[in-house]
Amino acid sequence: MKNICLLIKPSSDNCNMRCKYCFYEDIAQKHCEKLGFMSENTAENLIKKALSFAEREITFMFQGGEPTLIGLDFYKFFVGCVNENNENSLKIHYAIQTNGYSLDEKWAEFFKKNDFLVGLSLDGNKELHDLNRVDASGKGTFNRITEAAKTLEKHKVDFNILTVVTNALARYPQAVYNEYKKRGYKYLQFIPCLNPIDLPNERLDFTLTPERYGNFLNTIFDLWVRDIRANDPVSIRQFENYVMLLRGQPPESCGFSGVCSFQYVVEADGGVYPCDFYVLDELKLGNVNENTFEDFDRQREETGFVELSREKPEECKKCEFFPICRNGCKRYCEPLVDGIPQKNIFCESYKAFFKHSLGTLFRLSQY
């Protein structure tokens, strides 16, 4: 059964914040032109083709840039168009990843009414968040984003916190965890900060070192386990995916499977790409205004984007942790050689983490 996930960028790379580590700024420079905002015509073409291609379920996930910049009316149109054209009664899921800067009562009411899962970007406490997540004038945004979280809570909107682990933030894992516990945030994701594609080896202010990331993971893991044992659990996506793998279940994220998944990333102009990390002109699969999903799949097979991700360095294949590590997401395994991933840049982090945690993860997987 074809269940598909669409990662839609209705505002393209446009954003109302100026986060210092943002990789979308880097990606935007690879485009020949700015793509603006998605038109209703493009949205309608996308919806109709997706509904005719899928057989059971569709997830429409909106991201950016900042996806709320296109305005609430676009989303009202989008949901209405899905409802009008869903003749086969497919199960529809909605999600949005937002910086939270524009969220207010109207947005929260809409999210609740239409069962949106919201990912809210927040980097720990005020001091850490405001180091990098600033508005167009360079002012920190922590207070505004935590108010947005309160608005979501008020309207009982399901949301999780997405945190970018920079080198500065990785120094204070307990402070970050305690901040989230204090605020009642129960669903957390931590993603290691990446350098720009063209500067993989530069030591920038936010560049995360493998040693510090490994220490961060170990401390966060110990806090997570402590709270599980105290019957006060927090959901941390990364650790839960490892538990799923140890149970013999497929992980819910391609980064933990070690193989790129079949994604459809849809830009504002309708252009389709194989991955959010690779919205690059040379990897374009087609356009929803001109092509079908069958066309996108054929083009992806021709590029070998998924197939090349299956290749692993010999060093990885011999590693005791490979069955659970799997070398991770391809973007963390650059520079690619003939399209083939190299050793994950955080390999030493994960070795330190698994040496510390694997026994406990295995015990948790037995429940």
NULO-494889 format. One record per residue (C-alpha): z, x, y; residue number from 1; residue in three letters. Coordinates in nm, 3 decimals. Each point is the difference from the previous one (the first is absolute). Layout:
// NULO-494889
[r [Z; X; Y]; NUM; "ALA"]
...
// end
This chain:
// NULO-494889
[r [0.000; 0.000; 0.000]; 1; "MET"]
[r [-0.098; 0.144; 0.338]; 2; "LYS"]
[r [0.307; 0.004; 0.223]; 3; "ASN"]
[r [-0.090; 0.179; 0.321]; 4; "ILE"]
[r [0.189; 0.152; 0.291]; 5; "CYS"]
[r [-0.163; 0.024; 0.341]; 6; "LEU"]
[r [0.146; 0.236; 0.260]; 7; "LEU"]
[r [-0.134; -0.137; 0.326]; 8; "ILE"]
[r [0.003; 0.185; 0.333]; 9; "LYS"]
[r [-0.076; -0.279; 0.251]; 10; "PRO"]
[r [0.096; 0.218; 0.297]; 11; "SER"]
[r [-0.157; 0.312; -0.152]; 12; "SER"]
[r [0.189; 0.310; 0.120]; 13; "ASP"]
[r [0.113; -0.160; 0.327]; 14; "ASN"]
[r [0.375; 0.016; 0.055]; 15; "CYS"]
[r [0.260; -0.079; 0.266]; 16; "ASN"]
[r [0.218; 0.295; -0.100]; 17; "MET"]
[r [-0.059; 0.375; 0.001]; 18; "ARG"]
[r [0.185; 0.130; -0.304]; 19; "CYS"]
[r [-0.024; 0.377; 0.001]; 20; "LYS"]
[r [-0.081; 0.036; -0.369]; 21; "TYR"]
[r [-0.246; -0.290; -0.032]; 22; "CYS"]
[r [-0.285; 0.083; -0.240]; 23; "PHE"]
[r [-0.210; -0.293; 0.126]; 24; "TYR"]
[r [-0.064; 0.198; 0.318]; 25; "GLU"]
[r [-0.141; 0.269; -0.226]; 26; "ASP"]
[r [-0.209; -0.248; -0.200]; 27; "ILE"]
[r [-0.132; -0.161; 0.318]; 28; "ALA"]
[r [-0.151; 0.330; 0.108]; 29; "GLN"]
[r [-0.218; -0.005; -0.315]; 30; "LYS"]
[r [-0.173; -0.322; 0.111]; 31; "HIS"]
[r [-0.312; 0.018; 0.209]; 32; "CYS"]
[r [0.115; -0.285; 0.220]; 33; "GLU"]
[r [0.298; -0.219; 0.073]; 34; "LYS"]
[r [-0.012; -0.316; -0.208]; 35; "LEU"]
[r [0.196; -0.238; 0.223]; 36; "GLY"]
[r [0.135; -0.320; -0.156]; 37; "PHE"]
[r [-0.119; -0.210; -0.292]; 38; "MET"]
[r [-0.205; -0.306; 0.092]; 39; "SER"]
[r [0.057; -0.342; -0.155]; 40; "GLU"]
[r [-0.348; 0.020; -0.149]; 41; "ASN"]
[r [0.083; 0.325; -0.181]; 42; "THR"]
[r [0.333; -0.143; -0.117]; 43; "ALA"]
[r [-0.175; -0.310; -0.134]; 44; "GLU"]
[r [-0.260; 0.206; -0.188]; 45; "ASN"]
[r [0.277; 0.211; -0.151]; 46; "LEU"]
[r [0.201; -0.303; -0.107]; 47; "ILE"]
[r [-0.289; -0.189; -0.159]; 48; "LYS"]
[r [-0.125; 0.303; -0.194]; 49; "LYS"]
[r [0.350; 0.093; -0.116]; 50; "ALA"]
[r [0.072; -0.354; -0.118]; 51; "LEU"]
[r [-0.325; -0.013; -0.197]; 52; "SER"]
[r [0.060; 0.344; -0.156]; 53; "PHE"]
[r [0.365; -0.029; -0.105]; 54; "ALA"]
[r [0.093; -0.203; -0.304]; 55; "GLU"]
[r [0.374; -0.052; 0.026]; 56; "ARG"]
[r [0.187; 0.158; 0.293]; 57; "GLU"]
[r [-0.074; 0.163; 0.335]; 58; "ILE"]
[r [0.234; 0.199; 0.220]; 59; "THR"]
[r [-0.103; 0.019; 0.365]; 60; "PHE"]
[r [0.194; 0.286; 0.154]; 61; "MET"]
[r [-0.039; 0.075; 0.370]; 62; "PHE"]
[r [0.064; 0.341; 0.150]; 63; "GLN"]
[r [-0.117; 0.227; 0.275]; 64; "GLY"]
[r [0.018; 0.168; 0.238]; 65; "GLY"]
[r [0.216; -0.294; 0.098]; 66; "GLU"]
[r [-0.127; -0.326; -0.153]; 67; "PRO"]
[r [0.188; -0.232; 0.237]; 68; "THR"]
[r [-0.206; 0.124; 0.297]; 69; "LEU"]
[r [-0.281; -0.238; -0.093]; 70; "ILE"]
[r [0.233; -0.291; 0.078]; 71; "GLY"]
[r [0.160; -0.284; -0.191]; 72; "LEU"]
[r [-0.299; -0.234; 0.039]; 73; "ASP"]
[r [-0.206; 0.229; -0.226]; 74; "PHE"]
[r [0.251; -0.039; -0.282]; 75; "TYR"]
[r [0.016; -0.376; 0.045]; 76; "LYS"]
[r [-0.378; -0.007; -0.031]; 77; "PHE"]
[r [0.008; 0.231; -0.302]; 78; "PHE"]
[r [0.256; -0.202; -0.196]; 79; "VAL"]
[r [-0.177; -0.324; 0.090]; 80; "GLY"]
[r [-0.332; 0.141; -0.118]; 81; "CYS"]
[r [0.154; 0.109; -0.331]; 82; "VAL"]
[r [0.149; -0.346; -0.053]; 83; "ASN"]
[r [-0.330; -0.172; 0.077]; 84; "GLU"]
[r [-0.205; 0.218; -0.235]; 85; "ASN"]
[r [0.239; 0.050; -0.293]; 86; "ASN"]
[r [-0.190; -0.245; -0.220]; 87; "GLU"]
[r [0.118; 0.161; -0.326]; 88; "ASN"]
[r [0.368; -0.017; 0.100]; 89; "SER"]
[r [0.053; 0.375; -0.030]; 90; "LEU"]
[r [0.353; 0.125; 0.058]; 91; "LYS"]
[r [0.011; 0.156; 0.347]; 92; "ILE"]
[r [0.247; 0.261; 0.124]; 93; "HIS"]
[r [0.034; 0.125; 0.357]; 94; "TYR"]
[r [0.162; 0.319; 0.127]; 95; "ALA"]
[r [-0.002; 0.193; 0.326]; 96; "ILE"]
[r [0.115; 0.351; 0.092]; 97; "GLN"]
[r [0.107; 0.010; 0.365]; 98; "THR"]
[r [0.180; 0.224; 0.245]; 99; "ASN"]
[r [0.185; -0.312; 0.115]; 100; "GLY"]
[r [-0.061; 0.066; 0.369]; 101; "TYR"]
[r [-0.165; -0.338; 0.068]; 102; "SER"]
[r [0.200; -0.220; -0.237]; 103; "LEU"]
[r [0.168; -0.305; 0.151]; 104; "ASP"]
[r [0.108; -0.350; -0.103]; 105; "GLU"]
[r [-0.357; -0.131; -0.033]; 106; "LYS"]
[r [-0.103; 0.282; -0.230]; 107; "TRP"]
[r [0.311; -0.046; -0.214]; 108; "ALA"]
[r [-0.055; -0.376; -0.027]; 109; "GLU"]
[r [-0.359; 0.060; -0.112]; 110; "PHE"]
[r [0.101; 0.261; -0.257]; 111; "PHE"]
[r [0.261; -0.231; -0.148]; 112; "LYS"]
[r [-0.229; -0.302; -0.009]; 113; "LYS"]
[r [-0.272; 0.194; -0.181]; 114; "ASN"]
[r [0.218; 0.213; -0.230]; 115; "ASP"]
[r [-0.093; 0.337; 0.147]; 116; "PHE"]
[r [0.178; 0.307; -0.133]; 117; "LEU"]
[r [0.060; 0.226; 0.301]; 118; "VAL"]
[r [0.025; 0.377; -0.010]; 119; "GLY"]
[r [0.186; 0.125; 0.308]; 120; "LEU"]
[r [-0.024; 0.364; 0.104]; 121; "SER"]
[r [0.336; 0.155; 0.090]; 122; "LEU"]
[r [0.112; 0.362; -0.022]; 123; "ASP"]
[r [0.375; 0.000; -0.057]; 124; "GLY"]
[r [0.244; -0.018; 0.290]; 125; "ASN"]
[r [-0.079; -0.008; 0.371]; 126; "LYS"]
[r [0.003; 0.375; 0.051]; 127; "GLU"]
[r [-0.235; 0.071; -0.290]; 128; "LEU"]
[r [-0.232; -0.297; 0.058]; 129; "HIS"]
[r [-0.048; 0.074; 0.369]; 130; "ASP"]
[r [-0.098; 0.362; -0.068]; 131; "LEU"]
[r [-0.345; -0.107; -0.116]; 132; "ASN"]
[r [-0.046; -0.376; 0.025]; 133; "ARG"]
[r [-0.064; -0.048; 0.371]; 134; "VAL"]
[r [-0.197; -0.246; 0.211]; 135; "ASP"]
[r [-0.299; 0.077; 0.222]; 136; "ALA"]
[r [0.230; 0.131; 0.273]; 137; "SER"]
[r [0.185; 0.230; -0.239]; 138; "GLY"]
[r [0.314; -0.215; -0.016]; 139; "LYS"]
[r [0.185; -0.046; -0.329]; 140; "GLY"]
[r [-0.041; -0.336; -0.174]; 141; "THR"]
[r [0.307; -0.022; -0.227]; 142; "PHE"]
[r [0.175; -0.279; 0.191]; 143; "ASN"]
[r [-0.314; -0.210; 0.017]; 144; "ARG"]
[r [-0.076; 0.038; -0.371]; 145; "ILE"]
[r [0.351; -0.081; -0.116]; 146; "THR"]
[r [-0.013; -0.313; 0.217]; 147; "GLU"]
[r [-0.323; -0.090; -0.179]; 148; "ALA"]
[r [0.185; 0.038; -0.330]; 149; "ALA"]
[r [0.266; -0.241; 0.123]; 150; "LYS"]
[r [-0.269; -0.252; 0.090]; 151; "THR"]
[r [-0.147; 0.026; -0.350]; 152; "LEU"]
[r [0.347; -0.046; -0.150]; 153; "GLU"]
[r [0.064; -0.302; 0.220]; 154; "LYS"]
[r [-0.310; -0.171; -0.139]; 155; "HIS"]
[r [0.072; 0.118; -0.357]; 156; "LYS"]
[r [-0.323; 0.200; -0.022]; 157; "VAL"]
[r [-0.017; 0.238; -0.296]; 158; "ASP"]
[r [-0.037; 0.355; 0.127]; 159; "PHE"]
[r [0.047; 0.358; -0.106]; 160; "ASN"]
[r [0.052; 0.320; 0.194]; 161; "ILE"]
[r [-0.261; 0.278; -0.013]; 162; "LEU"]
[r [0.133; 0.341; 0.103]; 163; "THR"]
[r [-0.206; 0.314; 0.057]; 164; "VAL"]
[r [0.198; 0.303; -0.115]; 165; "VAL"]
[r [-0.054; 0.274; 0.257]; 166; "THR"]
[r [0.167; 0.340; -0.014]; 167; "ASN"]
[r [0.258; -0.114; 0.256]; 168; "ALA"]
[r [0.079; -0.326; -0.177]; 169; "LEU"]
[r [0.027; 0.175; -0.338]; 170; "ALA"]
[r [0.301; 0.193; 0.130]; 171; "ARG"]
[r [0.206; -0.319; 0.020]; 172; "TYR"]
[r [-0.054; -0.211; -0.314]; 173; "PRO"]
[r [0.352; -0.142; 0.000]; 174; "GLN"]
[r [-0.019; -0.100; 0.366]; 175; "ALA"]
[r [-0.332; -0.176; -0.062]; 176; "VAL"]
[r [0.126; -0.180; -0.309]; 177; "TYR"]
[r [0.325; -0.101; 0.167]; 178; "ASN"]
[r [-0.189; -0.138; 0.302]; 179; "GLU"]
[r [-0.205; -0.225; -0.224]; 180; "TYR"]
[r [0.303; -0.111; -0.201]; 181; "LYS"]
[r [0.187; -0.081; 0.320]; 182; "LYS"]
[r [-0.288; -0.216; 0.119]; 183; "ARG"]
[r [-0.035; -0.175; -0.334]; 184; "GLY"]
[r [-0.347; 0.133; -0.080]; 185; "TYR"]
[r [-0.035; -0.031; -0.376]; 186; "LYS"]
[r [-0.365; 0.089; -0.063]; 187; "TYR"]
[r [-0.102; 0.355; 0.089]; 188; "LEU"]
[r [-0.302; 0.226; -0.030]; 189; "GLN"]
[r [-0.001; 0.369; 0.085]; 190; "PHE"]
[r [-0.331; 0.185; 0.036]; 191; "ILE"]
[r [-0.023; 0.375; 0.065]; 192; "PRO"]
[r [-0.164; 0.092; 0.328]; 193; "CYS"]
[r [-0.346; 0.153; -0.023]; 194; "LEU"]
[r [-0.172; 0.249; 0.225]; 195; "ASN"]
[r [-0.340; -0.097; 0.145]; 196; "PRO"]
[r [-0.290; 0.048; -0.243]; 197; "ILE"]
[r [-0.141; 0.289; 0.205]; 198; "ASP"]
[r [0.336; 0.180; 0.034]; 199; "LEU"]
[r [0.146; -0.003; -0.352]; 200; "PRO"]
[r [0.188; 0.330; 0.033]; 201; "ASN"]
[r [0.121; -0.018; 0.361]; 202; "GLU"]
[r [0.375; -0.011; 0.069]; 203; "ARG"]
[r [0.017; -0.286; 0.249]; 204; "LEU"]
[r [0.321; -0.146; 0.141]; 205; "ASP"]
[r [0.005; -0.274; -0.262]; 206; "PHE"]
[r [-0.135; 0.202; -0.295]; 207; "THR"]
[r [0.212; -0.070; -0.307]; 208; "LEU"]
[r [0.088; 0.298; -0.220]; 209; "THR"]
[r [0.015; -0.040; -0.379]; 210; "PRO"]
[r [0.356; 0.132; -0.020]; 211; "GLU"]
[r [0.131; -0.243; 0.259]; 212; "ARG"]
[r [-0.185; -0.294; -0.153]; 213; "TYR"]
[r [0.144; 0.081; -0.343]; 214; "GLY"]
[r [0.352; 0.007; 0.143]; 215; "ASN"]
[r [-0.066; -0.329; 0.180]; 216; "PHE"]
[r [-0.114; -0.171; -0.320]; 217; "LEU"]
[r [0.300; 0.125; -0.196]; 218; "ASN"]
[r [0.250; -0.125; 0.257]; 219; "THR"]
[r [-0.169; -0.338; 0.045]; 220; "ILE"]
[r [-0.015; -0.036; -0.378]; 221; "PHE"]
[r [0.372; 0.068; -0.040]; 222; "ASP"]
[r [0.081; -0.260; 0.266]; 223; "LEU"]
[r [-0.233; -0.249; -0.167]; 224; "TRP"]
[r [0.163; 0.051; -0.340]; 225; "VAL"]
[r [0.348; -0.023; 0.152]; 226; "ARG"]
[r [-0.079; -0.342; 0.141]; 227; "ASP"]
[r [-0.157; -0.123; -0.323]; 228; "ILE"]
[r [0.320; 0.091; -0.181]; 229; "ARG"]
[r [0.202; -0.175; 0.270]; 230; "ALA"]
[r [-0.208; -0.317; -0.052]; 231; "ASN"]
[r [-0.134; 0.032; 0.355]; 232; "ASP"]
[r [-0.357; 0.106; -0.074]; 233; "PRO"]
[r [-0.275; 0.094; 0.243]; 234; "VAL"]
[r [-0.365; -0.010; -0.102]; 235; "SER"]
[r [-0.175; 0.335; 0.048]; 236; "ILE"]
[r [-0.364; -0.024; -0.103]; 237; "ARG"]
[r [-0.047; 0.360; -0.115]; 238; "GLN"]
[r [0.297; 0.006; -0.235]; 239; "PHE"]
[r [-0.079; -0.343; -0.141]; 240; "GLU"]
[r [-0.355; 0.112; -0.081]; 241; "ASN"]
[r [0.138; 0.294; -0.198]; 242; "TYR"]
[r [0.223; -0.238; -0.195]; 243; "VAL"]
[r [-0.304; -0.218; -0.073]; 244; "MET"]
[r [-0.191; 0.302; -0.131]; 245; "LEU"]
[r [0.287; 0.096; -0.228]; 246; "LEU"]
[r [0.000; -0.355; -0.139]; 247; "ARG"]
[r [-0.366; 0.038; -0.086]; 248; "GLY"]
[r [-0.105; -0.240; 0.273]; 249; "GLN"]
[r [-0.280; 0.070; 0.248]; 250; "PRO"]
[r [0.124; 0.093; 0.348]; 251; "PRO"]
[r [-0.083; -0.243; 0.280]; 252; "GLU"]
[r [-0.128; 0.278; 0.227]; 253; "SER"]
[r [-0.300; 0.224; -0.071]; 254; "CYS"]
[r [0.188; 0.299; 0.142]; 255; "GLY"]
[r [0.227; -0.009; -0.305]; 256; "PHE"]
[r [-0.277; -0.046; -0.255]; 257; "SER"]
[r [-0.173; 0.325; 0.094]; 258; "GLY"]
[r [-0.338; -0.176; 0.013]; 259; "VAL"]
[r [-0.158; -0.169; 0.300]; 260; "CYS"]
[r [-0.008; -0.378; -0.032]; 261; "SER"]
[r [-0.287; -0.237; 0.077]; 262; "PHE"]
[r [0.079; -0.081; 0.362]; 263; "GLN"]
[r [-0.211; -0.166; 0.262]; 264; "TYR"]
[r [0.093; 0.119; 0.348]; 265; "VAL"]
[r [-0.182; -0.214; 0.256]; 266; "VAL"]
[r [-0.050; 0.129; 0.352]; 267; "GLU"]
[r [-0.031; -0.217; 0.311]; 268; "ALA"]
[r [-0.380; 0.010; -0.010]; 269; "ASP"]
[r [-0.004; -0.105; -0.366]; 270; "GLY"]
[r [-0.051; 0.351; -0.136]; 271; "GLY"]
[r [0.159; 0.051; -0.342]; 272; "VAL"]
[r [0.163; 0.322; -0.125]; 273; "TYR"]
[r [0.174; 0.103; -0.324]; 274; "PRO"]
[r [0.343; 0.095; 0.138]; 275; "CYS"]
[r [0.212; -0.024; 0.313]; 276; "ASP"]
[r [0.029; 0.379; 0.008]; 277; "PHE"]
[r [-0.378; 0.038; -0.023]; 278; "TYR"]
[r [-0.146; -0.235; 0.260]; 279; "VAL"]
[r [-0.268; 0.259; 0.064]; 280; "LEU"]
[r [-0.365; -0.053; 0.083]; 281; "ASP"]
[r [-0.120; 0.202; -0.301]; 282; "GLU"]
[r [0.196; -0.221; -0.242]; 283; "LEU"]
[r [-0.112; -0.337; 0.133]; 284; "LYS"]
[r [-0.079; -0.247; -0.280]; 285; "LEU"]
[r [-0.186; -0.259; 0.206]; 286; "GLY"]
[r [0.075; -0.290; 0.234]; 287; "ASN"]
[r [0.126; -0.353; -0.072]; 288; "VAL"]
[r [-0.262; -0.138; 0.239]; 289; "ASN"]
[r [-0.281; 0.147; -0.210]; 290; "GLU"]
[r [0.124; 0.082; -0.351]; 291; "ASN"]
[r [0.184; -0.159; -0.290]; 292; "THR"]
[r [0.312; 0.120; -0.180]; 293; "PHE"]
[r [-0.224; 0.089; -0.295]; 294; "GLU"]
[r [-0.188; 0.231; 0.241]; 295; "ASP"]
[r [0.327; 0.164; 0.106]; 296; "PHE"]
[r [0.098; 0.065; -0.362]; 297; "ASP"]
[r [-0.339; 0.153; -0.082]; 298; "ARG"]
[r [0.015; 0.227; 0.304]; 299; "GLN"]
[r [0.353; 0.111; -0.085]; 300; "ARG"]
[r [-0.111; 0.089; -0.353]; 301; "GLU"]
[r [-0.287; 0.204; 0.141]; 302; "GLU"]
[r [0.234; 0.202; 0.221]; 303; "THR"]
[r [0.239; 0.063; -0.290]; 304; "GLY"]
[r [0.295; -0.059; 0.233]; 305; "PHE"]
[r [0.227; -0.144; -0.270]; 306; "VAL"]
[r [-0.132; 0.213; -0.286]; 307; "GLU"]
[r [0.054; 0.332; 0.180]; 308; "LEU"]
[r [0.363; -0.091; 0.065]; 309; "SER"]
[r [0.060; 0.011; -0.377]; 310; "ARG"]
[r [-0.057; 0.374; 0.000]; 311; "GLU"]
[r [0.323; 0.203; 0.010]; 312; "LYS"]
[r [0.076; 0.371; 0.040]; 313; "PRO"]
[r [0.081; 0.183; -0.325]; 314; "GLU"]
[r [0.341; 0.090; 0.142]; 315; "GLU"]
[r [0.082; -0.372; 0.029]; 316; "CYS"]
[r [-0.107; -0.079; -0.355]; 317; "LYS"]
[r [0.245; 0.261; -0.133]; 318; "LYS"]
[r [0.293; -0.118; 0.214]; 319; "CYS"]
[r [0.292; -0.174; -0.174]; 320; "GLU"]
[r [0.009; -0.262; 0.277]; 321; "PHE"]
[r [-0.371; -0.087; -0.003]; 322; "PHE"]
[r [0.041; -0.325; -0.201]; 323; "PRO"]
[r [0.208; -0.148; 0.284]; 324; "ILE"]
[r [-0.130; 0.198; 0.300]; 325; "CYS"]
[r [-0.376; -0.017; -0.077]; 326; "ARG"]
[r [-0.065; 0.215; 0.310]; 327; "ASN"]
[r [0.029; -0.300; 0.232]; 328; "GLY"]
[r [-0.242; -0.129; 0.262]; 329; "CYS"]
[r [-0.326; 0.192; 0.051]; 330; "LYS"]
[r [0.063; 0.029; 0.375]; 331; "ARG"]
[r [0.302; 0.220; -0.077]; 332; "TYR"]
[r [-0.215; 0.222; -0.223]; 333; "CYS"]
[r [-0.236; 0.138; 0.263]; 334; "GLU"]
[r [-0.205; 0.198; 0.072]; 335; "PRO"]
[r [-0.219; -0.152; -0.269]; 336; "LEU"]
[r [-0.234; 0.235; -0.189]; 337; "VAL"]
[r [-0.330; -0.171; -0.085]; 338; "ASP"]
[r [0.184; -0.328; 0.052]; 339; "GLY"]
[r [0.268; 0.092; -0.255]; 340; "ILE"]
[r [0.370; -0.011; 0.097]; 341; "PRO"]
[r [0.206; 0.319; -0.003]; 342; "GLN"]
[r [0.375; 0.033; -0.054]; 343; "LYS"]
[r [0.207; -0.245; 0.206]; 344; "ASN"]
[r [0.129; 0.162; 0.318]; 345; "ILE"]
[r [0.347; -0.132; -0.085]; 346; "PHE"]
[r [-0.008; 0.125; -0.360]; 347; "CYS"]
[r [0.317; 0.206; 0.046]; 348; "GLU"]
[r [0.173; -0.300; 0.159]; 349; "SER"]
[r [-0.073; -0.215; -0.304]; 350; "TYR"]
[r [0.103; 0.270; -0.246]; 351; "LYS"]
[r [0.336; 0.027; 0.175]; 352; "ALA"]
[r [0.031; -0.377; 0.007]; 353; "PHE"]
[r [-0.080; -0.056; -0.367]; 354; "PHE"]
[r [0.232; 0.280; -0.110]; 355; "LYS"]
[r [0.271; -0.179; 0.195]; 356; "HIS"]
[r [-0.078; -0.362; -0.084]; 357; "SER"]
[r [-0.207; -0.042; -0.315]; 358; "LEU"]
[r [0.295; -0.054; -0.234]; 359; "GLY"]
[r [0.141; -0.273; 0.222]; 360; "THR"]
[r [-0.343; -0.159; 0.048]; 361; "LEU"]
[r [-0.042; -0.012; -0.376]; 362; "PHE"]
[r [0.338; -0.168; -0.046]; 363; "ARG"]
[r [-0.089; -0.256; 0.266]; 364; "LEU"]
[r [-0.328; -0.070; -0.178]; 365; "SER"]
[r [0.193; -0.114; -0.309]; 366; "GLN"]
[r [0.144; -0.304; 0.180]; 367; "TYR"]
// end
